[in-house]
Structure formats: C-alpha cells, structure tokens
Amino acid sequence: MRAFIALNPDKATHAALARALRALQRDLGRRDVRWVAEDNVHLTVRFLGEVTAAQKAQLCQMLDAQLAACDCAP
C-alpha cells in the first residue's frame, strides 16, 4: 500500500482550503491536473511510498509514540 504522513487541518482551516481549492479548479480547469476531493484535503508532510503491512504497523507505533511525546494527539 502507498503510505504518507499528513496533517489534517481543523474545521476553519479546512473550510478555507476548500474555498481555495474550488477557486483553483474554477480558474485553472482540468489542465492535466487530478484534483483532490474537498473531504480529502490535507497537508502531506512526507510521502513514504509502498509499505508492507508489517512496515505500516511499525510506522503507526512510531508515530503514535511521537504524537504522545509531543502532546499533539487529537
């Protein structure tokens, strides 16, 4: 499976990003661009590529530990 690390914006930021996305779609059109659905708007921090199920489990453990350490878990 393809994996990446991403941040999900809060509701107000998500709404602003959705408005910007709609404006870009309107102004730029298709132009060989595959637009993300509004519900899927996020900030990709790191693309990891293909990972196995075992690697996914290890990544999730590591990320959970880091989120707990920085007190930034939702």
Protein Blocks (a to p, Z undefined) as FASTA:
>chain_A
ZZdddddddfklmmmmmmmmmmmmmmnonnopacddfklgccdfbdgbjadfklmmmmmm
mmmmmmmmnopaZZ
